[in-house]
Amino acid sequence: MVINIGKSLKLISAILLLMALSTGTLWAEIKLPAIFCDNMVLQQQTEAAIFGFATQNASVSVTTSWNHKSYNTKANADGSWKVKVATPQAGGPYEIAVSDGKSVKLKNVLIGEVWVCSGQSNMEMPMKGFRNQPVTGSADAIALSSNPNIRLFTVQKASNLDPQADFSGTWSLCEPENVVDFSATAYFFGLMLNQALHVPVGLICSSWGGTRIEPWMSESGCKNFSWVKIPDKQTVEKLSQKTPTALFNAMINPMVGYGIRGAIWYQGEANRNEPAEYQKLMPGLIENWRTMWGIGDFSFYYVQIAPFDHRSTGVSTAYLREAQLKASTVLKNTGMACILDIGEKDCIHPARKETGAKRLALLALEKTYGIKGINSQSPVLKEFKVVEGTVKLTFDNAPNGLTSFGKELSCFEVAGAAKKFYPAKAFITATGVTLFSPSVPEPVAIRYAFHDFVVGDLFGTDGLPVSSFRTDEW
């Protein structure tokens, strides 16, 4: 029998190579989380994190085409690695090469402004609308949506009791076929930023209808609130999108640390029966995300829930709106967009998504980007004074006064010591609002638009509505 030594050596070498590859000990291909792919947007003028997995202890290099610089690191024992790359002013497209001996190339990468967009169904609501629930102006907006400088990423729904390293999703180009299924609030927000700043905008939408705020917080964040029951991983019987920490773990954690400018949030309906708790949970979520991201107190703006007729079930949403208004003053770099004027009596998803989104964008343009000449904040009550049976109100954030756009003010009520509220006659003055009621000769408290469903009728002259408010604590 003749043995071909050459062929035998080649066979043995091939077997050894196959074994090495199968055990992940030789040139295992770089694994990048879904957030890093073609068409992505990186935050401009910052140290943007790029992270992933490779063979344990492998040398990893990241090379960026905008400066032709390589950033080197070594994978940890579990294969995880992270580098931070210096990003230039907005521009592109660029390429990024990631290698541990075998290169992965990311193409058509833009540098610009990146925002996370999260919440429940009003953030999730796509440009095409929900079944039998439209988005006003969506047909024209979708048809005109092709824009090479906006990129869209939708995180696929998932829940988990353990923090995950990745989720499902991909960066998509801003074209009608992709915009139609993307969040309307997020899209209109990003479009206004793009038009005002003239830079690329990346929008990452991670949302799920019907969800409470607690699932969007990490375990460490939830531990700050004694009434939030963190699930026991050993005994939990059913995991859902309402389980505390479950959505943060699966839909936020995989992108924690990704370079962003800020976040927008549209949620609250699912927590409407616990306004006192929500008033603390809202700042708690913001602080939690900022701590987990570790990039400072990034901007965080949210939409106040719209009036809707809940048919008198549970607590009036006026209390939740009040909680959201109070929460907006707790932390720096935060703000609330009021949409008291666009709620719908019989639909919890207001069709005028562009209106709310643009009010979020105004907050970002003034407070984050520092554009002068913009007023982004609704008027808020400054002083309540009773003079001879008449109530006089003054307001902050109303530099050019107030307006009802020609309509009679119909949302004010006044009460005396008996704590019974009566409709009030109200009119706008040079200093604010004056109101009275013949039924209440000695006013003690007033309320404005403090009902489950109401259409606000008091605005700043820039069109931003006054939130529902009250002067009592009854």
C-alpha positions in Angstrom: 0.0 0.0 0.0 1.4 3.4 -1.0 0.7 6.3 1.2 0.7 9.8 -0.3 2.4 11.8 2.4 1.6 15.2 0.7 -2.1 14.4 0.5 -2.2 13.1 4.1 -0.6 16.3 5.4 -3.0 18.5 3.5 -5.9 16.5 4.9 -4.7 16.7 8.4 -4.1 20.5 8.0 -7.6 20.9 6.7 -9.1 19.0 9.6 -7.1 21.1 12.1 -8.2 24.3 10.4 -11.9 23.2 10.5 -11.6 22.3 14.2 -10.0 25.6 15.0 -12.7 27.6 13.2 -15.5 25.5 14.8 -14.2 26.2 18.3 -13.7 29.9 17.6 -10.0 30.0 18.4 -8.7 31.2 15.0 -9.8 34.4 13.2 -13.4 34.1 14.2 -15.4 36.6 12.2 -16.1 39.9 14.0 -19.6 40.0 15.4 -21.2 43.5 15.4 -24.6 44.3 17.1 -27.4 45.1 14.7 -27.0 48.8 15.4 -23.7 48.8 13.5 -24.4 48.1 9.9 -24.5 49.8 6.4 -26.4 53.1 6.3 -25.9 53.9 9.9 -25.5 57.3 11.4 -22.8 58.2 14.0 -23.1 61.2 16.3 -21.0 64.0 15.0 -18.1 65.7 16.9 -17.8 63.3 19.7 -16.1 60.1 20.9 -18.5 57.6 19.4 -18.4 54.1 20.8 -18.2 51.1 18.5 -18.4 47.7 20.1 -19.0 44.0 19.4 -17.5 40.5 19.8 -14.5 38.6 18.5 -12.3 35.7 19.6 -11.3 36.1 23.2 -8.2 38.2 23.6 -8.0 38.8 19.9 -6.6 42.1 18.6 -9.3 44.3 17.1 -8.8 47.3 14.9 -11.4 49.9 13.7 -10.4 52.1 10.8 -12.5 55.1 9.8 -12.4 56.6 6.3 -13.0 60.2 7.3 -9.6 60.5 9.0 -7.9 57.2 7.8 -7.1 56.5 11.4 -7.0 53.0 13.1 -8.2 52.5 16.7 -6.9 49.3 18.3 -8.0 47.3 21.3 -8.1 43.7 22.5 -11.2 41.5 23.1 -11.9 40.5 26.7 -12.1 37.0 27.9 -15.7 36.8 26.9 -14.9 38.2 23.4 -16.4 41.6 24.0 -14.6 44.7 22.9 -15.2 48.5 22.5 -13.3 51.4 21.1 -14.2 55.1 20.8 -13.6 56.8 17.5 -13.4 60.6 17.0 -16.2 61.8 14.7 -15.9 64.9 12.6 -18.5 67.5 11.7 -21.6 66.2 10.0 -21.0 64.6 6.5 -20.5 61.5 4.6 -21.0 58.9 3.3 -18.0 57.2 4.8 -16.8 53.6 5.5 -15.7 51.9 8.7 -13.6 48.7 8.6 -13.5 46.4 11.7 -11.0 43.6 11.8 -9.5 40.9 14.0 -7.7 39.4 11.1 -10.8 39.2 9.0 -12.4 42.5 8.0 -16.0 43.6 8.2 -16.7 46.8 6.3 -19.6 49.2 7.1 -20.6 51.2 4.0 -22.6 54.4 3.4 -22.1 55.7 7.0 -23.2 59.2 7.7 -22.0 61.5 10.5 -24.8 63.7 12.0 -27.4 63.9 14.8 -28.7 60.7 16.4 -31.8 60.4 18.5 -33.5 57.5 20.3 -37.3 57.5 20.0 -39.2 55.4 22.5 -42.5 54.8 24.3 -45.8 53.1 23.7 -48.3 53.1 20.9 -48.3 56.8 20.1 -44.6 56.6 19.4 -45.0 53.3 17.6 -47.9 54.5 15.4 -46.4 54.4 11.8 -46.8 57.0 9.1 -49.5 54.8 7.4 -51.4 54.9 10.7 -53.1 52.1 12.6 -56.1 50.2 11.3 -58.9 52.7 10.8 -56.7 55.3 12.6 -55.0 57.8 10.2 -52.0 60.1 10.5 -53.0 63.5 9.1 -51.1 64.4 5.9 -49.3 61.1 5.7 -50.0 60.4 2.0 -48.2 63.6 0.9 -45.4 63.2 3.6 -44.6 59.7 2.5 -44.6 60.6 -1.2 -42.1 63.4 -0.5 -40.0 61.5 2.0 -37.0 60.4 -0.1 -34.0 62.0 1.7 -30.4 60.8 1.6 -29.6 62.6 4.8 -32.2 60.8 7.1 -31.7 57.2 8.2 -34.3 55.0 10.1 -33.8 52.1 12.5 -36.7 50.2 14.0 -35.9 47.9 16.9 -38.0 44.7 16.6 -40.1 43.9 19.6 -38.6 41.6 22.2 -38.6 41.1 26.0 -36.1 39.5 28.4 -35.3 39.3 32.1 -31.6 39.4 31.4 -29.8 42.3 29.7 -29.2 41.4 26.0 -26.1 42.2 23.9 -28.1 42.5 20.6 -31.5 43.1 19.1 -33.1 42.7 15.7 -33.3 45.6 13.3 -31.4 47.4 10.5 -30.6 50.9 9.4 -32.8 51.8 6.4 -32.7 54.6 3.8 -35.3 57.3 4.1 -37.5 56.3 1.2 -41.3 56.0 0.9 -41.3 52.2 1.1 -39.4 52.4 4.5 -41.0 55.6 5.8 -44.6 54.2 5.5 -43.9 51.7 8.3 -41.7 54.0 10.5 -42.9 55.9 13.5 -44.7 59.1 12.5 -43.7 61.0 15.6 -40.1 60.1 15.1 -40.1 60.8 11.4 -41.6 64.2 11.6 -39.3 65.1 14.5 -36.2 64.0 12.5 -37.4 65.7 9.3 -37.7 69.1 11.1 -34.2 68.7 12.6 -32.8 67.8 9.2 -34.4 70.9 7.6 -33.4 73.3 10.3 -29.8 72.0 10.9 -28.9 70.9 7.4 -27.1 67.8 8.7 -27.8 64.1 8.5 -30.2 62.7 11.2 -30.4 59.1 12.5 -33.6 58.0 14.2 -33.6 54.8 16.3 -37.2 53.9 17.2 -37.7 51.4 20.1 -41.3 51.3 21.1 -44.2 49.0 21.9 -47.9 49.7 22.2 -49.6 49.3 25.6 -46.4 49.4 27.6 -45.9 51.0 31.0 -42.9 53.0 31.9 -41.4 50.4 34.3 -40.4 47.8 31.6 -38.3 50.5 29.9 -36.1 50.9 33.0 -33.1 48.7 33.9 -33.1 46.7 37.1 -30.9 49.2 38.8 -33.3 52.0 37.8 -36.4 50.1 39.1 -34.7 49.5 42.5 -35.0 53.2 43.2 -38.8 52.8 43.5 -40.1 50.6 46.3 -43.4 49.9 44.7 -42.0 48.5 41.5 -41.8 44.7 41.8 -38.7 43.5 40.0 -39.5 40.0 38.6 -37.8 36.9 40.2 -36.1 35.2 37.2 -36.5 31.8 38.9 -40.3 32.0 39.6 -41.8 34.3 37.0 -44.4 32.4 35.1 -45.2 34.7 32.2 -43.0 37.4 30.6 -44.7 40.2 28.8 -44.1 43.7 27.5 -45.5 45.0 30.8 -42.9 43.2 33.0 -40.5 45.7 34.7 -37.0 45.7 33.1 -38.1 43.4 30.3 -38.0 45.9 27.5 -35.0 47.8 28.6 -33.1 44.5 28.7 -34.1 43.4 25.2 -34.8 46.7 23.3 -32.6 49.4 24.9 -29.6 47.7 26.5 -28.1 46.4 23.2 -27.6 50.1 22.1 -26.6 51.5 25.5 -23.4 53.5 24.9 -24.1 54.1 21.2 -23.4 57.8 20.4 -26.6 59.8 20.6 -27.5 63.5 21.0 -30.7 62.7 22.9 -34.0 60.9 23.3 -37.7 61.6 22.7 -40.4 59.8 24.6 -44.2 59.4 24.1 -45.8 57.3 26.8 -48.0 57.5 29.8 -51.5 56.2 29.0 -50.7 52.8 30.5 -49.7 54.5 33.8 -52.6 56.9 33.9 -54.1 55.5 37.1 -50.9 56.1 39.2 -50.1 59.8 38.5 -48.2 60.4 41.8 -45.9 57.4 41.1 -45.4 58.5 37.4 -44.3 61.9 38.5 -41.3 60.2 40.1 -40.8 57.5 37.5 -40.5 59.9 34.6 -37.4 61.6 36.0 -36.3 58.2 37.2 -36.3 56.8 33.7 -34.3 59.7 32.4 -31.7 59.4 35.1 -31.5 55.7 34.6 -30.8 56.0 30.8 -28.3 58.7 31.4 -26.5 56.6 33.9 -26.5 53.5 31.7 -25.3 55.5 28.6 -22.5 57.1 30.5 -22.2 60.1 28.1 -23.5 62.8 30.4 -26.9 64.5 30.8 -28.1 64.1 27.2 -31.3 65.9 26.1 -34.6 64.1 26.8 -37.9 65.5 25.6 -41.3 63.9 25.9 -44.9 64.4 24.8 -47.6 65.0 27.3 -50.4 62.5 26.7 -53.4 63.9 24.8 -56.9 64.2 26.2 -59.1 61.2 25.5 -62.5 60.1 26.8 -61.8 57.1 29.0 -65.6 56.8 29.7 -64.9 57.6 33.4 -63.0 54.4 34.0 -60.1 54.9 36.4 -58.4 58.2 37.3 -58.9 61.2 35.0 -55.9 61.6 32.8 -55.8 65.3 33.8 -53.8 64.1 36.9 -51.3 62.2 34.7 -50.9 65.3 32.5 -50.3 67.3 35.7 -47.7 64.7 36.8 -45.9 64.9 33.4 -45.9 68.7 33.6 -44.4 68.7 37.1 -41.8 66.1 36.1 -40.6 68.3 33.3 -39.1 70.8 35.8 -37.0 68.2 37.9 -34.0 67.6 35.7 -31.9 69.8 33.4 -31.9 69.3 29.6 -35.5 68.0 29.6 -38.7 69.4 28.3 -42.4 68.5 27.6 -44.4 69.1 24.5 -48.0 69.8 25.3 -50.7 68.7 22.8 -53.8 69.6 24.8 -55.3 71.0 21.6 -55.2 68.0 19.4 -56.6 65.1 21.4 -59.5 63.1 20.0 -62.6 62.2 22.1 -62.9 58.7 20.7 -59.3 57.8 19.6 -56.4 57.5 21.9 -54.0 58.0 19.0 -54.3 61.6 17.8 -54.0 61.8 14.0 -52.1 65.1 14.1 -48.8 63.4 14.8 -46.8 66.1 12.9 -48.0 68.7 15.4 -46.7 66.9 18.4 -43.5 65.9 16.7 -42.7 69.5 15.6 -43.2 70.7 19.2 -40.6 68.1 20.3 -38.3 69.4 17.5 -38.8 73.0 18.7 -37.6 71.9 22.2 -34.5 70.3 20.6 -33.7 73.2 18.3 -33.9 75.8 21.1 -32.6 73.9 24.1 -30.2 71.4 22.6 -29.0 73.2 19.5 -29.3 76.8 20.8 -31.0 78.3 17.9 -32.0 81.9 18.8 -35.5 83.3 18.0 -37.3 80.1 18.9 -39.7 79.8 21.9 -40.3 76.1 22.5 -42.1 76.0 25.8 -45.8 76.4 26.5 -46.9 79.1 28.9 -47.2 78.0 32.5 -48.9 79.5 35.4 -46.7 82.0 37.3 -49.1 83.6 39.8 -52.6 83.2 41.1 -54.2 86.2 42.8 -57.8 87.0 44.0 -58.9 90.6 43.8 -62.4 91.5 45.0 -63.9 88.2 43.8 -62.0 88.1 40.6 -59.1 85.8 39.8 -56.1 87.2 38.0 -53.5 84.9 36.5 -50.0 85.6 35.1 -47.9 83.2 33.1 -44.2 82.4 32.4 -43.0 81.5 28.9 -45.4 84.0 27.3 -43.1 86.8 26.2 -45.5 88.0 23.6 -48.7 87.4 25.6 -51.5 84.9 25.2 -54.3 84.1 22.6 -57.3 82.0 22.1 -57.2 82.6 18.4 -60.5 84.4 18.5 -62.4 81.8 20.5 -64.1 82.3 23.8 -62.1 80.8 26.7 -64.3 77.9 27.9 -62.0 75.6 29.9 -61.6 77.6 33.2 -63.4 76.6 36.4 -63.4 78.3 39.8 -64.3 77.0 43.3 -64.8 78.5 46.7 -64.2 77.0 50.2 -66.9 74.3 49.5 -64.5 72.8 46.9 -67.2 72.7 44.2 -66.1 73.9 40.8 -68.2 76.1 38.5 -67.6 77.2 34.9 -65.9 80.6 34.9 -66.0 83.5 32.5 -62.4 84.2 31.4 -60.8 86.7 29.1 -57.2 87.5 28.1 -55.7 90.8 29.4 -52.5 92.6 28.9 -51.0 90.8 31.9 -52.5 87.4 31.6 -56.0 86.0 32.2 -58.8 87.3 34.4 -61.7 85.1 35.3 -64.8 85.0 37.7 -68.0 83.2 38.3 -71.2 84.6 39.7 -71.6 81.3 41.6 -68.4 81.8 43.5 -68.2 85.2 45.1 -65.1 84.3 47.1 -62.8 82.2 44.9 -60.3 79.9 46.5 -59.0 77.7 43.6 -59.2 77.5 39.8 -58.7 74.8 37.3 -57.9 74.9 33.6 -58.9 72.1 31.2 -58.7 69.7 34.1 -60.8 66.9 32.6 -60.3 63.5 31.0 -61.2 64.8 27.6 -61.0 68.5 26.8 -59.8 70.7 23.9 -57.5 73.4 25.1 -58.2 76.9 24.0 -55.4 79.0 25.6 -52.1 79.4 23.8 -49.0 81.5 23.6 -49.0 83.7 20.5 -46.6 81.2 18.9 -49.3 78.5 19.0 -48.0 76.4 21.9 -50.9 75.4 24.1 -51.1 75.9 27.9 -51.2 72.6 29.7 -54.1 71.7 32.0 -53.4 72.8 35.5 -54.9 73.5 38.9 -54.1 75.6 41.9 -55.7 73.3 44.4 -54.5 69.9 45.8 -57.9 68.5 46.5 
